[in-house]
Amino acid sequence: MTRTGTAARRLHGEGTRVRCTAALRSLVALATLLWVQPLLRKSAVELAALVRRREVSAREVVDAHIARIEQVNARLNAVVAERFADARREADAADARLRAGGDVPPLLGVPCTVKEAIACAGMPHTSGLVARRGVRAAADAPAVRWLREAGAIVVGVTNVSELCMWMESNNRVYGRTCNPYDPSRTCGGSSGGEGAIVGAGGVPFGLGADIGGSIRIPAFFNGVFGHKPTGGRVPVTGHYPMADPRARRFLTLGPLARRAEDIPLLMHLLARRHASYPEGLAAPLGDVDRVDVSRLVVYDSAVGATADLLAAKQRAVAALAALGCEVRALDDPAFHRGFEVWSALLGEATDVAFAEHLGGGGPAVRPARELLRWAVGRSPHTLPAIGLALIEPLPRLARRRASRAAALGRALRARLDRLLGDRGVLVFPSFPRPAPRHNEPLLHVVDAGYTGLFNVLELPSTQVPCGLDRHGVPLGVQVVGGHGRDHVTIAVAMALERALGGWVPPLDR
């Protein structure tokens, strides 16, 4: 055991309640990570530069991250299928390419992971559905192919919630993924495996997907950055399950990263048109370097959250004000009915019932019958998936209420289009509470409205870590921008990283 590891175990001795400040936790965590492997705290941009200058080999970078995954994954269950041998061969090929000279792609030799629901050639592609056990992707999704063409090396695929429609990553194929800051807490979902392994320092970035918060919730729970692009910005071809055509702009692929400086490069690689995705956004991605954050108007949302999260939001707003931003308060009825708005607008655009997706190509699942099977331990499905299939028809039954909620959402979209434009952002809690204990989200289903609201409004949103609470659990906020203004929210995230410190490595417990 290393001296730092011994000190950390003594400080956080098994079975002993030790009180220490979040600052002390952060210092010990950073010391632990520095002692183990300095490469594990660097951004993808920094790692690529080191490899390009041949100050470190691609093989050394990949080996360091594989070692970290092997160190933490038994406890986290984040990476559910690995390709370590292939990744090492690809790293050796990257080093040979450097020795040969010539053009060097921007991510050459940098390891990453991919959400299991996104097609990665030769890897499992079940989306956590038992009926798809054994299914492997025949080819890369366009987004995965573009990352690989840029030199990134995929080391594995990560866990999801069943069919990617719940706030916890738990399914009957792979089991449950835990939070690296406290394994008794959830890592979030549905890109929870991505959040957990990026937050644990296992990779500098990963590729997730988001239809109701599935990038931002795991990024928040695991203390890292996560960007949900504007609807249509990144092709979703290769994601399973695929959203219905009218809802396809609500589903987005996007990056999770331990450092904000990686998001501009990753979005530059991902934000392209593709023939398989005619819904794609035509407007080009803006230039982060041309955003003058000091000239932005910051709208401070009036919405509830725990005291620690509200304090984190105020620290973020104050940091932006200190840079010269004008701050204005903003409230809206839709802020307080986010889950209803998300459910109503998504329901309007959905043609295939979730129960049919649960059937996995066979007959649709009968939710009431499946609930009884679950109660006696005979269902191949998780309780959240069965519950969603049960409640999905409710907006159609309560048409008048759903219609009012949808109208609230449309009115908010029009209002935010007017207010945000090119030089405004909304600072909003990523979630109303820090990462809860396993299964607790079942008691707080509507919490997903904090993120889902911005999916159905098709607005870009970047989750920004804001340190740890007194329990050592991550805090954060999301920065929402005008339609198509991904570069503005990313620029603000980078400014907040400089002001607030960004990702704090977790203590291994």
N, C-alpha and C positions, 0 to 999 in steps of 0.2 A: 504493500500500500504506500502511496506517495505521502510525503510529509503534509502537503496541503490537504489531501484526502483524509488523513488522520485527524488533522485539526478540524475539518468540517464535520467529521463524524463525532468528535468530542463535543463540538459546539452544539450539534443537533442530535445528541445521544439518543439511542433508541429508547422509547418509552418515557423520555424526560421532556417535560414542557419547559422550553427555554424562551425567555422574553428577550428580544433584541430588536433594534430599530430596522426599518427597511433599508436604511443606508448601510448599516453593518452587513446585512444579508447581501446587499449588492456588492460590497467590497470583497466579501469572502467568496461569492460566486465568481466574480471576475478573476480573483487570484487563483481559484481552482482551475478555471478554463485556461488562463495564461500558463499555469504550471503544466497542464496536460499537453496542450498543443496550441501555440499562437495562431496557426492557420485557421482554427475553428471560430475565430471572432472576426475574420476579415470578410469584406463584401465580395460578391462575385466579380465586380469590377476590379478590386484590388488583387484578387487571386489571379484573374486573367492577365493583369499587368505583370505580376511576378513570374508567371509562366512564360509570357511573351519575352521578358527580359532574361529568361533562363536563370533567374535567381533561385527558383525552386522548380522541380520538374512536375509535370502533370501527374505522373505516377505518385509522387509524394503527396500532392494535394488530394488525390482520390483515396489513397491509402489512409490518410489522416481522417477523412470523413467516414470511410467505411469502418475504421476502428471505433470511431465515436458511435456510429449506429450500432455496432456490435456490443458496445458498452451499455447502451441505454435501452435497446429495443426489447429485451426480455421483460423489462419493467413497463414499457410504454405500449408495446404492440402497435407501433405506428407504421412501420414498413412491413407489409404483409407478403410481399414477394420481392426477392432481391435478384440482381444480376451482377454480382460483385466480380465474378471471373471475367465476364464480358467487359465490364467497366474498366478493369485493370488492363485488358488488352487494348481497349480504345485509348486509354491514357498513354500506354507505350507507343501507340501509333501517333498520338498527338506530339509526343516528344520527338519521334522520328521525323515528323513533318517539320517541326521547328529546326531540327538539324539540317534538313534539306533546303531550307530557305523558301522564299516565296510569300504569297499572301497568307496572313494569319487571321482567321475569323475571330470575332470579338469575345467569344466565351470559350476559346480553346482550352480544354483541360479542366473546365470547371464542373464539379458534380452537382446533380440536382435529383429531385424525385418528382413523380407525377401521380396525381390522384388516380386510383384504380379505375374509376368510372370513365377516364379519358383513354382512348385507345393508344397503347404503346406496343409496338409490334412484338409478338411472341410472349407478351406478359398477360397474366389473368385480367379478364375484363368482365367481371360478374356484377359489379355495382352492389355487392353484398347480398345478392338474391340467390337462394339455394337452387332454384330452378336453372340458374346459369352456371352452377359449379362446373368447372372444367373448361369453360369458354375462354379462349385466348384471342387477343387482337391479331388480325391478319396483317394489319398495316398501321403505321402511325397516323394519329390525327394530324391535320395540317399544323396545328400549333406545336405539337411535339416534334414534327419533322423540321419546322423552322428553328426550334431551339437546337436540335442536333446539327443542323446545317451550320449554325453559328458556333459549333464546337463544344456545346454542352454535352456532358456525359451522364446519362440516366443510370443511377445506381439501384433504383427500385421503385415500386409503386406502393401507394399508401392507403390506409383504411378509410372507409366511408360509412355513413348511415345507410340503412337498407333503401336502395333506389334513390339515395341522395335527397331525402325529403324530411330530415329531422336534425335537431340541434345537438345530437350526440352521435359519435361514430361507434356504432355497435350493430352487429348483424350475426346471423347464424352461420355465415361462411367463415369469418375470421375472428369473431369475438369482439371484445371491447378495447378501445384505445384510451389510455390514461394521460393525464396532464403532467408534463415534466416538472412543473413547479409544485405539484402536490398530487400524487397518484390517486388520492381519494376523490379528486375532482375530475370533471369531464374536460376533454380537450376540445369540445364543440363539434359541430358538423355542418354540412356533411363533409367538408374537406378537412376533417379533424386529424387524420393521420399526417397530412401536410403541415398543419399548424404545429402539431406535437414534435415532429422531427426537425422542422426548421427552428422552433423555439428551443429545442434541446441542443442545438448546435450541430446536428447531424448532417445538414447540407446548408449552403448559403441561401438557396431559394428553391421553390417548388412551384408546380403548376396546379392550380385548383379550379373550381367552377362554382358559380353562385347564382341561385335563382330566388333566394330569400334571405341571404346572409351567409351562405356557405363558404365564402372566403373570409369575410370580415369577422364573423363570430369566432372561428378557430384562430384567426390571427390575433384577435383581442384576448381570448382566453389563454393563449400561449405566448403573449408578449412580443409579437412581431408585427411587421407591416404587411398589409394586404390590400390590394387594389381591385375593386370591382369596376370594370370599365363601363363607359357609356354603352347602352344597349346597342348591339350590332357592331361594336368596335372590333371584336375578335371572333373569328369563325368558331362555331360550336360543333362543327362536324367532327364525328368520332366520339362524342359524349353519349353515354348510355345511362339512363333512358334519354331519348331526344325529346325536347319540348315540342308540343303541337305547333304547327306553323304560325298561328296568331300569337303564341306566347314565346316564340323563339327569341325575340328581342329582350325578354325578361331574364333569360338564361345567358350568362356570360362566362367565359374563361378568363383567368387572370392570375397574376403572380402573388405569392407570399414570399417575403424576404426578411432576413434579419437586419438588413440595412436598407435605408430608403434610397440611397444612391443607385441601387440596382434597378429600381422600378422604371426609370426612363428608358434604359437600354432594353429591358425585357419587353416593355410595351412597344418600343420601336420595332422589335423583332416580331411581336405577336399581332400588332394592329395592321392587318393587311386584308385586302379583298381576296375571296376565293370563289371559284366557280360553283362549288358545292353549297355555297351560302349566299343566295341572292338577297337575303334580308340585310346584308352587310351595310355598314355605314359608309357613305361615299366621302364624307369630309375627312381630310387627313388629320393625323395626330399633331397637335400643336407642339411647340418647342418649349420645354421646361426652362431652358436658359434665358428665354426672353420674358419670363414672368417676373415682374417687379413686385415681390410680396408686400413691400411697404405701402404700395398704392391700392391694396385690396380693401374691400369692405367686408368685414367679418360679421356674420349674423349669429348671435348667440341664442341657441334654441332654448325655449322655455318648456322643458319636458322633464319628468321625474326620473330619478335614479338614486342609488344609495349615496350617502353623504360623501364617501371616499371618491366615487365616480364624479359627482358634481364638483368636488374640489379639484379633481384632475382636469375636468373640463374648464374650470375657471383658470387654472394654471396655463392651459393651452391658449385660452383667449387672451390672458394677460401677456403671455410671451409674444403673441402676434401684435397686440397693442403696443408693446415696447419697441417693436420693429417699425411702428408708424401706421399700422392699420387702423382704420376707423371701425369702431365696434358699435353695433346696433342690436338691440334685443328683437327677437322674432318669435311669435307664437302663431299657431294655426290649429283649427279643430282636427285636421287630419293627423297632426303629430300625436294626438292622444288616442287615435283610433287606427293606428298603423296596421295592426294585424287584420282588422276588418277591411281596410282599404286594399291591402295586399291580397287577401283572400277573394274579395269581390272582383277585382280587376283580373287576377289570374284565373278565377273561375269563368269569367266571361270569355277568356281566350283559350280555354281548355276544351278539347273535343273528346279525348280518350280518358275515361275514368281511371283513377289510380288503382282501383281494384283490378282492372284489366292488365295494367303494368305488373302488378303483383303475380298475375297468372304466368308471367314469363313466356308468353307465346301460346299457352294453353288456355283453358277456360278462365274467365274472370273469377277472382276469389270472392266468396260470399262472406263479407266482413263479420256479420253476427255469428255465423257458424264458426269462422276462424277464431273469433274471440273465445268461444267455448273451448275450442281445441287448445288454444293458448293456456287457458285456465287449468287444464289438466296436463300441460306439458307436452302436447302432441303437435303443436303448430310449427312449421318451418319459418314462420315470420316473427318479427319483433313486435312488441306491443305498440310502439309509436306508429309503425306502418299500418297495423290493423286499425288503430284509432283514426288515422288519417282517412283510410278507406271508409270508415263509418261516418265521419263528420263531413266528408267532401260534399255530399248532396245538400247540406244545410243551407248554403247561400241560395241555391235554386229554390228551396222550400220557402225561405224568408226573402222573397224577391224584392219586396219594397225596401227592407233594411239594406240589403246588398246593393240595390240601386242607389240609395242615398250615400252609402260608403264609396261606391265607385265615383259618384259625382264629386264627393269631397276630394278624392284623389286627383281627378281631372282639374279641379279648381286650384289645388295646390301646385300641380305641374305648371299651369299657366302663371300662377303667382311667382313661383321660383324662376321661371323663364324670364319674367320681367325684372326681378330683383337681382339675380345672380349674374346673368349675362357673361361678359368677358372678365369682369373684375370683382366678383363677389363669391364668397364661400359661406356655407352653413356649417357650424361646429355643433355636432349632435352626439349624444352618447352612443357608443357602439352596441350597448346592451344595458339594461337597467340595473344589473348587478354583476360583480366579478364572477369568474368561473364557479358554477355551483357544484355541489357533490353529485356523484353519479345518480341518475334517475330523477333528481329534483326538477329538471325542466318539464317533466310530466305535469307538475303542479303549476307551471307558469308558461303555458303554451303561447300566450299572446306576446311574450317577450320578443319573439322573432319579428314582430312588427317594427321594431326599431331599425332593423336592416331591410326587411322585405319591402317596406314602403318605397325605398329608392330603387328597387328592382323594377317595380311596376311603373315608376315614374321615368325609368330608363336613364337616370342621372348617374354620373361617375361619383364614386365614393372611395376614399382611402382611409383605412384604419391605421391609427398612429398610436404606438405604445407610449404610456405616460408614467413609467416607473411601476413600483410595486406597492401594495397596501401593507398594513401592519402584520398581515399573515404571510407575506411574501408572495402574494398572488398578483398577477399583472392588472394594471389599470390602462385605460385607453379612451380615445375618442375617434369618431369618424369625421372626415372633412368631405362635405358634399359640394359639388360644383354644378355650374350650368351645363345644359346638354352639350356634349361634345368637348367640354373643357377639362378633359382628363389631365392635361398638362398643368392646369392651375391647381388642382387638388394635390397632385404629386409634388409640385413646387412647395406648397404649404407644408406637406408632410416632411420634406427635406429640411425646411426651416425649423419645424418643431423638433426634429431629431437633434439638430444643433443646439436648440435651446433647452430641451428637456432630457437629452441623453439617449433616447431611443431604447433599443433592446438591452435588457439586463439578463445575462446568462443565469439559468436556474441552478440552485444547489441540487446535487443529486441526492435524493432521499431514498 
